[in-house]
Amino acid sequence: MECILCKEQIQNYTSEFNQLEINESHSVQICQSCVDKIVKWQQRKFAKLFPTERAKKLFNK
């Protein structure tokens, strides 16, 4: 399987962890590295929306 974002081969592919379902007719495969980057990006966005002491320490802001 190839990651839709970085085009690298997905190691140890499992549909549970590497398949993103957009809707019933669309899904994509994403490698763990790209999943981690998306999660970090999402965390930064939430930290800006809901600033807490923990988020500030985590992101040094």
Secondary structure, DSSP 4 states (H G I P E B T S, - for coil): -B-TTT-PBPTT--HHHHEEEEETTEEEE--HHHHHHHHHHHHHHHHHHS--HHHHHHHT-
